[in-house]
Structures are given as structure tokens and as C-alpha cells.
Amino acid sequence: MDLLVLLGVGLLTGTTTVLFGFGGGFVTVPVVVWADSALGGEATRVAVATSVVVMVVNAGFATAVTPHRTLAALRGGGPLLLLLAAGGAAGAFATRLAPPAFTHWAFVAYTAVTLADVLLRPGFLRPRGQAGSSVPPRPLPALAGAPVGALAAFLGVGGSVMTVPAMRRAGHPMRVAAALANPLTLALSLPAATVHLATATAPAVADGTPLGLVGLVDLRAATALLLGALPVIALLRRHPPHIPDRVHAWAYAGLLGVVVAAMALSGP
């Protein structure tokens, strides 16, 4: 039953990767917490690490099949990508040191604050560069890369939770903001995944029996999630749905709300 649920969530993750730039992130963390509940308080740390590995593959694949004309908006963004990578590695190391309950509730708090921000602060539901505006979208500041990468990797939320709202307020439509979130997520999640796979000790269940983890990563859960996600990413990139921009933005906010509720209810 766990594997069927993970495959189903993988299908959802593939959809959110294309539509919202969520390469895994907060969509996968709640379900991995549930699947690895035998680990008790350690389940959140394992979920964060597993989520980061899923993000690497999903975001990498989504980036590879994104049209070059869309990715051109990141031209000259090398310093931003490097700082995202540095922040991602730092955030992954911090996950190993923080108490699991703190990581869990920090995830809930940050996602809730993001939800309130996109609903209440002007610029997300209707960014400044739309409705015939001649003002071109602004690039994301490179110095934001390190804190964004660190916080995204520490919480396992993925870069899209931070970069999509920022790119919306810079003037991008949802379609472009979601597509650009994938290479940014890849930049921060690749070093973070390396840290989780190579340097952490796998926790065990109460009776001392390991759950087949590699470092902090549940490879069984990650594989099931990816088997569901990758075909959906390929299909939706080949046949993208046509969603009105405002509906697209409201759907993003709605998904944030669902995840806040799910993680709050599954808290230790």
C-alpha cells in the first residue's frame, strides 16, 4: 500500500514539477513522513533528504526538456546558480544538526508564511509585467542565492517555494516562473543531495532494524516517487496544458494551503 501511495504522489509530483516548478519539495515531504513513520522523530529528516534527491532528478529532467527560449531568461545567472549551490550544501549540513521537531515545524511555519505572502502582498496574483506592461521582468539578485539555497535545502521545500513568488513579482507569468524554478531547484538540490547521501548515518526504527536507507535518503520511496513523476513530466512538457495565468496562480496558493494542513496534522 505504501508503494502505491508513493507512486500516486509521484504522479502528482510530476504534474507539480511542470505546472508549479515543484520538483518534489513540500509535495513529497508529508508523504515520506507518513511512509517512514516507524522512524518517529527522525522521519522528517529522512523525508527532507529523500525529497532533495527526488528534486534533483525531477528538476534536472524538467530542465532538460524545457525550451531554450524559456531558459534564456536565466542567461548571465551563473553567480546566482553558484550561490544557490553553496546555500544548498550548507542547508543540508544544517539539517543533520537541527532537532527533527524543529525542522518539521519550521517547514510548516515557512510554508504558511509563504501562503499568506502570496495571498496578501500585491504582485503574485497579478505580476507587474503582465496586462500589456512594457516593463521587462527583473532578474533575481545573485546575492539571494545563498540564503534561498540554504533555507530550501534545510526545510526540503525546494527552490520553487521561494523563487516562483519572487519571479512572479519580477514580472514573469506563472508558466515561465514555474519553468525557471526547475534549473534553480537543480542548482541547490544537487549539492544538498550529495551531502545527504554521502555524509549522514541512517537512523533505525525502535527495534534497531534499519529501513534500507542510504545516508538519510529512503531510496525505496525516492524510486517509487520518480517512477510516477518522470513519465508525467515528459507528457506535460510535450503537451502543456493551457491554464489562464490567474487560475494558475490561485492553484499554486491552493496547493500551499493543502501542504500546510497535511504537515501540521502529521506533526510530532
N, C-alpha and C positions, 0 to 999 in steps of 0.2 A: 504493500500500500504506500509506503514511504516513497518508493521509486516512481510509482505512478503520479503521485502528487508532485514530485520534483520534476518529472517530465512535463507535467501540465504547467508548472510555474516556468519551466524553460520556454515553453511556447509563449507565455506572457512576456517573459524577459526579452525574447527575440522581437516581439512586437514593440515593446517599450524602447528597445535599443534604436529602432528605426524612427519611431514616432516622437520620442522624447529625449533621445540620447542617453538613456539609462542602460549602460552596458551590463548591468547586473545590479550593483549598488543596493539601494534600500529595498528594491523589489525582492531580492534573494535573501537578504539578511533575516527577515522574520521567518521564512520557511525553513532555513537551515537551523535557526534557533530551535524551531519545533522538531525538526528531524533528529537533531542531536541533543534532545532534552535530557538524555541519560548522563550527559556531562555536567549537569547542574549549572552552576555559575560560569563555568568555562565555555558554555555553549555559545555565548555572544562573541567571545574572542575567536572561536573556530568559525563562526558564521561570517565575521568580518573578513578573516583571512581567505575563506573559501569564496566569498563574494568578490574579493580583489582578483583572484585567479580567473573567475568567470568573466570579470570585466575585461581582463587582458585579451582573452580570446574573442569575446563578442565585439569589443570596441575595435580590435585590430581587423577583424573580418569586415565589420561595417565600414571602417575607414577605407579598406582596400576596394570596396565596391561603390564608394561614393564618387560621383562625377568630379573630375579635376577642376571644373569651373567653380564648383562649390567650395572645394578645399582651397582655392586660390585666395579666399578671404583671410587665410592664415599666413599668407606669404609675408616673410620678414618676421615671423613669430618665433624664431629659434630661441632667443633668450627666455621667452615665456615658457616654451616646452622644457628647456633645461631646468628652470626653476621649479616647474611642476614636478619634474622627476626627482629633484633633490628633496622637495617637500614630501613627496610620496614615500621615499625611503625613510625620512625622519618620522613620519606619521606611523609607519609600520613598526618601527622600533618602539615608539611610544605605546602602541597597543600592547606590547609584551609586558610593559611595566605597570600599566594602569589596572586598578581593580576592575573585574568584569562588570560589576553592577554599575560602576561609574561610566564605562563605555556604553552600556545599554541605555542608561537614562540620558546620557549626553546625546546619543543618536536620536532619541525621542524628542529631546528639547530642541536640537538644531533643526530637525525636520519640521517641528511645529512652528518655530520662528520663521523658517523659510516660507511655510504656507501662509502665515499671517502677512509676511512681507509682500508676497506676490499678489495677495488679495487687496491689501490696504494701501500699499505705496504705489503712486502713479508710475506708469511706464512698462508694466508687464503685460497687462491685458490688451493694451494698445500702444506699442512702442512708437517712439518719436519719428522713426524713419519711414513709417507707413502712411497710408492715406494720401499719397501723392507728394509727400515731402521730398524736396530736392536735397536734403541734408544726408550725406552718406553715413553709413554705420561707422561708429568709432571702433578702433582696435582695442582689445583688452590690454590693460597695462601689464608690462612684463613683471613688475615687482609684486603683482598679486599672485604670481605663480607659486611661490614658496608657501605662503600661508594656506592657499587653496589646496595645494597638493597635500600638505601635512594634515589638515583637518579632514579632507576627503578620505585619505588612507586610514587615518586614526579611527574614524567612525564607520568606514566601509560604505559610505553613502554614494561614492562615485563622484566624478567631477561635474556631472551634469546638474546635480542639485545646486551647485554654485554657479557654474558657467552659463547655463541656459538663461536664468534670470538676468545675469549680467549682460549677455549678448542681446537679449530682448530690449533691455534698457539702452543698449548701444544703437538700436535701430534695426536689428535683424528680424525677419519673420520667423515664426516658430519652425517652419520646415528647415530653414538654414541654421537656426540656432541649435536645433536637435542634431543635425548632421555634423556641425562643427564640434559639438560636445564629444563626439567619439574619438577623434585624434587627441583631444586634450585629456580625456579619460585614459587613453592608452599611455600617454606620456607619464602620468602619475602612477598608474596601476602596475606597470611593468616592473619598476624597481621595488615597489611595495610587495608584489607577489614573490619576487626573488628573496626578499627578507623573510617572508612568512614560510616559504618552502625550505630555506636553507639553514636558518639560524634558530628556529624555535623548537622546543621539546613538546611532543604530542602529549596532551593530557589523557587521562584514563577515566573510565567510569568508576563508580563507587567500589566495585569488587576488584578493581585493579586491572581489568581486561581492556586493552586498547581497542579503539574503534577503527583501526586501519587508517589512521591519519598519517600524512606526511608533513612534518612540522605541525603547524596549526591548520593545515588545509585538509578538509574532508574530500578526497579525490572521488569517492563514490558519488557524493552529492553533486560535485562540480561536473562530473561526466554526464550525469543524468540531466542536469540543467542545460548543458551545452548541446546535448543530443536533441533537446526540444527547441533550443533557440536558433541554432545556425541555419536550418532549412527555412525558418520563418524570415530571418534576416535576408537571405538570398531572394526569397519570393517577393518580399515587400520592396526591396531595392529595385528589383526588376519591374514590378508593377506597383508603384507607390500609390497609396490612396489619396484622393483629393479631399482634404478636410479644410473647411473655412478657418482662417487664421484665429479668429476669436474663439471658435469652438475648440480648436487645438489647444489654445492657452488655458481655457477653463478645464479641459480634460487633464492637463498637466497638474493643475491645482487640485482637482478631484483625486488624482492618484496619490498625491502627497498626503491628503487627508486620510485615505484608506490605510496607508502605511503607518502614519502616526497612531491611528487607533489599534492596528494589529500589534505594533511593538509595545504600546502601553499595556495592552491586555496580556501580553506574554512576558511581562517583566518579572524579574526575580523578587 
